[in-house]
Amino acid sequence: MNNKKVIIITMAIISGMLILSTVCKVHDQHNNNLLLVVEKEFYYYAKECFLEDECENVVSLKELYDKNYIDEKMFNPINKKYYSDKSYIDLNTGEVNLIS
């Protein structure tokens, strides 16, 4: 092989490595943003229920379903599994615990 082919192959390998790592990073960031949207939605409805004095500081997903704050069942946007009714949020600490 001559030097020109070696340089072209090396450039192709380096470009492939950069492209692959960028695609993986963008995909991971997208998945994190999807989960963040679900957590924010859960927090929003829990806070609304708390401010209307219908819920305590720890709000379960079942409470929000029963009191019609959330009409449709919440699901994980990545694996499309529904979250358990035992999922809860602690409004004092802001801790969200979504159980698939």
C-alpha positions as CSV (number, residue, x, y, z in Angstrom):
1,M,0.0,0.0,0.0
2,N,1.2,3.4,-0.7
3,N,1.1,6.4,1.6
4,K,-2.0,7.9,0.0
5,K,-4.2,4.9,0.8
6,V,-2.9,4.7,4.3
7,I,-3.7,8.4,4.9
8,I,-7.2,8.0,3.4
9,I,-8.0,4.9,5.5
10,T,-6.7,6.6,8.6
11,M,-8.8,9.7,8.0
12,A,-11.9,7.4,7.4
13,I,-11.3,5.6,10.7
14,I,-10.9,8.8,12.6
15,S,-14.0,10.3,11.0
16,G,-16.0,7.2,11.8
17,M,-15.0,7.3,15.4
18,L,-15.9,10.9,15.8
19,I,-19.3,10.5,14.1
20,L,-20.2,7.4,16.1
21,S,-19.3,9.0,19.4
22,T,-21.3,12.1,18.5
23,V,-24.4,10.1,17.5
24,C,-24.2,8.1,20.8
25,K,-23.9,11.3,22.8
26,V,-26.9,13.0,21.0
27,H,-29.0,9.8,21.5
28,D,-28.3,9.6,25.2
29,Q,-29.1,13.3,25.6
30,H,-32.4,12.9,23.8
31,N,-33.4,10.0,26.0
32,N,-32.5,12.0,29.1
33,N,-34.6,14.9,27.9
34,L,-37.6,12.6,27.3
35,L,-37.4,11.3,30.9
36,L,-37.0,14.8,32.2
37,V,-40.3,15.9,30.4
38,V,-42.1,13.0,32.1
39,E,-40.7,13.9,35.5
40,K,-41.6,17.6,35.1
41,E,-45.1,16.7,34.1
42,F,-45.5,14.5,37.2
43,Y,-44.1,17.3,39.4
44,Y,-46.4,19.8,37.8
45,Y,-49.6,17.9,38.5
46,A,-48.4,16.9,42.0
47,K,-47.7,20.5,42.8
48,E,-51.1,21.6,41.5
49,C,-52.8,18.9,43.6
50,F,-50.8,20.1,46.7
51,L,-51.6,23.8,46.1
52,E,-55.4,23.0,45.9
53,D,-55.1,21.2,49.3
54,E,-56.1,17.8,47.9
55,C,-52.8,16.1,48.4
56,E,-50.0,15.9,51.0
57,N,-46.3,16.5,50.5
58,V,-45.8,13.0,49.2
59,V,-48.0,12.5,46.2
60,S,-48.4,9.1,44.5
61,L,-49.3,8.6,40.9
62,K,-52.4,6.7,42.0
63,E,-53.6,9.8,43.9
64,L,-53.3,11.9,40.8
65,Y,-55.1,9.3,38.7
66,D,-57.9,9.0,41.3
67,K,-58.4,12.8,41.6
68,N,-58.4,13.2,37.8
69,Y,-55.3,15.4,37.6
70,I,-53.8,13.0,35.1
71,D,-56.2,11.4,32.6
72,E,-53.9,9.0,30.7
73,K,-51.6,6.6,32.3
74,M,-48.0,7.8,32.4
75,F,-45.4,5.7,30.6
76,N,-41.7,5.6,30.1
77,P,-41.0,7.1,26.7
78,I,-37.9,5.0,26.1
79,N,-39.2,1.5,26.7
80,K,-43.0,2.3,26.5
81,K,-43.8,0.6,29.8
82,Y,-46.4,2.1,32.1
83,Y,-45.3,3.5,35.4
84,S,-46.5,1.8,38.5
85,D,-49.3,3.4,40.6
86,K,-46.8,3.2,43.5
87,S,-44.6,5.8,41.9
88,Y,-44.4,8.9,44.0
89,I,-42.9,12.4,44.4
90,D,-41.8,14.1,47.5
91,L,-42.6,17.8,47.1
92,N,-40.4,18.8,50.1
93,T,-37.2,17.4,48.5
94,G,-38.3,17.4,44.9
95,E,-37.4,13.6,44.7
96,V,-39.2,11.9,41.9
97,N,-39.4,8.1,42.1
98,L,-41.0,6.6,38.9
99,I,-41.3,2.9,39.1
100,S,-41.7,1.0,35.8
